[in-house]
Amino acid sequence: MCLAIPVRVMTLLGAGWAEADIGGVVTRVCIALVDAVAVGDYLIVHAGFAITRLNVVEAELTLALFAEISAHYQGAGVALHPRLS
């Protein structure tokens, strides 16, 4: 299973590619499937491909929820995936 996550577009690279911020990590994503992507847009990215645009409020709520989940498991001695414990 792969989790599609919101990312914020930092730079348009041309030829259907952009650099996007994912939790402080900048990576390249393919934006060829989404029309008129602009710097600052939030996109849902799955397996490296942007599949839709999100509004800012929805993206920030989703990212806050991910941060809350992560904080809950930090230091709890519980792995997010059982094979990693």
VOBA-1610 file (N, C-alpha, C; in pm, whole numbers, padded with zeros to 5 digits, always signed):
BEGIN
Met+00084-00118+00000Met+00000+00000+00000Met+00088+00123+00000Cys+00049+00222-00075Cys+00123+00348-00081Cys+00029+00459-00034Leu+00083+00552+00040Leu+00005+00661+00095Leu+00027+00786+00010Ala-00079+00841-00045Ala-00069+00966-00120Ala-00070+01081-00019Ile+00026+01173-00032Ile+00040+01278+00068Ile+00040+01416+00003Pro-00001+01519+00080Pro+00004+01655+00026Pro+00147+01708+00025Val+00184+01774-00083Val+00314+01839-00095Val+00291+01981-00146Arg+00385+02071-00114Arg+00374+02210-00160Arg+00479+02233-00268Val+00436+02286-00382Val+00525+02312-00494Val+00618+02428-00460Met+00748+02403-00474Met+00850+02504-00445Met+00902+02571-00573Thr+00926+02489-00676Thr+00985+02537-00801Thr+00929+02458-00918Leu+00897+02527-01027Leu+00858+02460-01150Leu+00985+02438-01232Leu+01008+02315-01274Leu+01131+02279-01345Leu+01112+02271-01495Gly+00989+02270-01542Gly+00964+02254-01685Gly+00954+02107-01721Ala+00908+02079-01842Ala+00893+01943-01894Ala+00812+01853-01802Gly+00712+01912-01731Gly+00623+01832-01648Gly+00677+01794-01511Trp+00778+01867-01462Trp+00838+01836-01333Trp+00841+01959-01244Ala+00836+01934-01113Ala+00847+02041-01013Ala+00924+01989-00893Glu+00981+02082-00817Glu+01036+02047-00687Glu+00930+02079-00584Ala+00912+01988-00490Ala+00806+02005-00390Ala+00860+01973-00252Asp+00804+02040-00153Asp+00842+02020-00013Asp+00751+01915+00049Ile+00814+01812+00105Ile+00742+01706+00175Ile+00800+01698+00315Gly+00739+01768+00408Gly+00785+01764+00547Gly+00928+01812+00565Gly+00968+01914+00489Gly+01102+01968+00500Gly+01202+01906+00404Val+01160+01803+00332Val+01246+01739+00232Val+01198+01784+00094Val+01292+01832+00013Val+01255+01876-00122Val+01286+01763-00219Thr+01187+01729-00300Thr+01202+01621-00397Thr+01135+01661-00528Arg+01168+01589-00633Arg+01105+01614-00763Arg+00979+01529-00776Val+00876+01591-00833Val+00751+01518-00860Val+00708+01549-01003Cys+00644+01452-01063Cys+00590+01470-01198Cys+00456+01542-01186Ile+00441+01654-01259Ile+00316+01731-01254Ile+00241+01724-01386Ala+00280+01632-01473Ala+00221+01623-01607Ala+00072+01589-01605Leu+00023+01529-01498Leu-00118+01487-01492Leu-00211+01594-01436Val-00155+01707-01388Val-00236+01814-01328Val-00214+01942-01408Asp-00323+02006-01450Asp-00313+02129-01530Asp-00279+02251-01446Ala-00203+02340-01505Ala-00176+02474-01452Ala-00124+02475-01308Val-00025+02395-01280Val+00037+02392-01147Val+00121+02518-01129Ala+00112+02579-01012Ala+00186+02701-00981Ala+00264+02684-00852Val+00370+02762-00837Val+00447+02763-00713Val+00353+02798-00598Gly+00361+02722-00489Gly+00274+02744-00373Gly+00153+02653-00370Asp+00121+02591-00484Asp+00007+02497-00486Asp+00038+02377-00398Tyr-00067+02321-00340Tyr-00057+02192-00271Tyr-00113+02086-00364Leu-00039+01977-00376Leu-00079+01867-00462Leu-00081+01738-00383Ile-00167+01646-00425Ile-00160+01510-00372Ile-00067+01433-00465Val+00036+01373-00406Val+00135+01298-00484Val+00130+01152-00444His+00121+01066-00544His+00120+00922-00523His+00228+00862-00612Ala+00322+00792-00551Ala+00431+00725-00625Ala+00507+00821-00715Gly+00523+00946-00669Gly+00600+01044-00743Gly+00524+01124-00847Phe+00394+01095-00863Phe+00312+01165-00960Phe+00204+01248-00889Ala+00197+01377-00921Ala+00087+01460-00871Ala-00041+01413-00938Ile-00144+01387-00856Ile-00269+01337-00914Ile-00385+01435-00899Thr-00373+01534-00810Thr-00476+01636-00796Thr-00422+01752-00714Arg-00491+01864-00721Arg-00457+01983-00643Arg-00548+01987-00520Leu-00494+02035-00409Leu-00571+02053-00285Leu-00581+02201-00252Asn-00690+02240-00185Asn-00692+02377-00136Asn-00603+02384-00011Val-00558+02503+00021Val-00461+02524+00128Val-00514+02473+00263Val-00638+02502+00295Val-00694+02461+00424Val-00695+02309+00438Glu-00741+02240+00336Glu-00747+02094+00339Glu-00607+02034+00351Ala-00511+02090+00276Ala-00373+02040+00281Ala-00314+02059+00420Glu-00331+02177+00479Glu-00274+02204+00610Glu-00338+02119+00719Leu-00468+02094+00709Leu-00535+02005+00806Leu-00481+01862+00795Thr-00462+01816+00673Thr-00409+01681+00652Thr-00267+01669+00706Leu-00183+01767+00678Leu-00045+01764+00726Leu-00041+01772+00879Ala-00131+01850+00939Ala-00137+01858+01085Ala-00177+01723+01144Leu-00267+01653+01079Leu-00309+01521+01126Leu-00192+01422+01119Phe-00116+01425+01008Phe+00002+01339+00997Phe+00102+01371+01108Ala+00122+01499+01138Ala+00215+01539+01244Ala+00167+01490+01380Glu+00036+01496+01403Glu-00020+01447+01529Glu-00001+01296+01543Ile-00023+01223+01438Ile-00003+01078+01441Ile+00143+01046+01469Ser+00234+01115+01400Ser+00376+01093+01420Ser+00418+01124+01564Ala+00369+01236+01618Ala+00402+01275+01755Ala+00351+01172+01855His+00237+01114+01828His+00180+01014+01917His+00272+00892+01929Tyr+00333+00854+01818Tyr+00418+00735+01818Tyr+00564+00761+01855Gln+00606+00888+01855Gln+00744+00920+01892Gln+00770+00880+02036Gly+00870+00800+02059Gly+00908+00763+02194Gly+00813+00666+02262Ala+00713+00618+02190Ala+00617+00525+02252Ala+00669+00383+02252Gly+00780+00358+02185Gly+00833+00223+02177Gly+00753+00133+02085Val+00671+00194+02002Val+00587+00119+01909Val+00626+00160+01768Ala+00657+00063+01685Ala+00691+00091+01546Ala+00562+00114+01467Leu+00570+00204+01369Leu+00454+00225+01282Leu+00427+00103+01196His+00530+00024+01171His+00515-00099+01095His+00572-00211+01181Pro+00497-00316+01205Pro+00541-00421+01299Pro+00675-00485+01265Arg+00712-00492+01138Arg+00838-00555+01101Arg+00958-00467+01140Leu+00934-00341+01172Leu+01042-00250+01207Leu+01068-00245+01355Ser+00990-00314+01436Ser+01008-00308+01581Ser+01116-00405+01627
//
